[in-house]
Amino acid sequence: MSQKPKSDPLDQKLRDVLIPGHVIELDQDEAEELGAFEEKALTEQEAWESVSDESV
């Protein structure tokens, strides 16, 4: 008698997201695993360069 492998809770949430109107809640670890908190901020130098006034 074979047993089904236990479903990962995150896998179940990802399947549930396909249900129209269904709200999925993720904890911080799950969100990070899915790449939700990928850092894409400017460096301080890039920020300063973006506001330089070259029209003077």
Backbone hydrogen bonds, N-H to C=O, Kabsch-Sander energy under -0.5 kcal/mol:
donor,donor_aa,acceptor,acceptor_aa,energy
12,Q,8,D,-2.0
13,K,9,P,-2.1
14,L,10,L,-2.3
15,R,11,D,-1.8
16,D,12,Q,-2.5
17,V,13,K,-1.5
18,L,15,R,-1.4
19,I,16,D,-2.1
22,H,19,I,-2.2
31,A,27,D,-2.5
32,E,28,Q,-2.6
33,E,29,D,-2.2
34,L,30,E,-1.5
35,G,32,E,-1.5
36,A,31,A,-2.7
38,E,35,G,-1.1
47,A,43,T,-2.2
48,W,44,E,-2.3
49,E,45,Q,-2.4
50,S,46,E,-1.7
51,V,47,A,-0.7
51,V,48,W,-0.9
52,S,49,E,-0.8
54,E,52,S,-0.9
